[in-house]
């Protein structure tokens, strides 16, 4: 029997990205631009350059903590490594941000 696929979790994740992008643009000047799902989940441009790349992780079940062994942590690092190696992000010019609804494990602080 084929497993039923549920899209509401993914939809809520994209919606959460939009809320984060809106809050980010409201905090910055009118000259800045925001992109969603371009090189990263949310990108902040300043004068045409990427100044912030954000991975946004929203979970319906927040019973787990974010740790250095979490899938979200390693997928985020993999996305950033790919973006750096492909030349989309520049290490000296881009701040990297991970936004999550999970708690950070005490051992990671």
N, C-alpha and C positions, 0 to 999 in steps of 0.2 A: 504494500500500500504506500502510495506517495505521501510524503510528509507535507502538511499544510504550512505554507509560508505566511508569516505575518509581517506586514510592512509598517505597522504603527510605531515600532521602536525606531526604525530608520527615519521615518517621517519626523518623529519627535526630535531626533538628533539634528536633522536639517533645520528644523524650526529653532532649536536651541542655538545653532550657528548664526541664524538670522538675528536673533535677539542679542547675541554677543556682538555681532557686527554693528548693529544699530547703537548699542551702548558705546562701542569703541569710536564710532564716527561722531557721536555727540560730545565726546570728550576732547576732540581734536578740532583744528582749524577747518574752515570751509574749503581750503585748498587741498586737503587730503582726500584720498580716494580709498574705497574699500572694495575688495573682490572676495567673493565666496566661491570656494571650490576651484581656485586657480592657483596652482603650485602648492596650496595648502588649504585647510578648511576656511580660514579667514586670513586675508592679507591686507595690511595697511601700507598704502603708498604715500610717500611725502615727496613732492617735487618729482614725481615719476619714478622714484626709487623705492624698492621694498624695504621698509624699516622694521616691520614686525610680521612674523609668520606664526600663526596660532593653530594648534590642533585642539579641537573641541570634542570632548568625550562626555556624552550624557548617557546615564544608565537608569533604567527603571528600577533595578534592584541595587541598592547601595549598601548591601550587607558586607561586601568585600572592600578592603582598603586597597589603595594604589601602593604598590611596592616596586622595587627594582626588578622583581620577577614577573610583574603583571604584563599581560599581553598588550594592554593599552600603552604602557611605557615603551616596550620594544617596537611596536608598530609606529609609534610617534618618532622614535629615533631613526627607524628605517626610512620613513617618509622624509625626514630632514636630511639624512645622508644622501638619499637619491636627489633631492632638490639641490643640494650643494654640488654633488658630482655632475649634475646636468647643467649647472651654471645658472639655475633660476634664482637661487639665493646666494648671497655673498657673506661669508663668515664674519668679516669685520664691519659689515653694515647692517646686519639683520638681527634683531632681537627675536629669540625663540620663546614661545609661550605655550604651555599646556594647561588648558582649562578642563577641569573634570568635576563631576558631581560626587565623585567618591572622596572619602577621607584619605588623607595621606597617612601611611603607616608611621607610627612613632619612631621606628628605626630609620626612617628616611628623612627625618627633619634635622 
